[in-house]
Amino acid sequence: MDKNSLRDLVAKLHGELTEALREDPKSSDSLRDMMKDINRLIEKPAELPPSARGSLPDRLERVAVQFEANHPTLAASARRLVDLLGEVGI
């Protein structure tokens, strides 16, 4: 998996999250923090603490579960990103 493919998926997920947050503003802070961590992980992996790197897949899976019923595309994108992070060893 190259960085550009990962960036494309993150951009797609970000757009879907933005749309979902309009309907569920209570989740916005945690989702924004997660997206910042994902972007930092892609751009500068050494700057993200190991504890944050390890928790990203779990956090993405919680997003997928949370939005599965009302936002199936968002849930699928989050799960795809979990898979990609696993492929690159995160």
Secondary structure, 3 states (H helix, E strand, C coil): CCHHHHHHHHHHHHHHHHHHHHHCHHHHHHHHHHHHHHHHHHHCHHHCCHHHHHHHHHHHHHHHHHHCCCCHHHHHHHHHHHHHHHHCCC
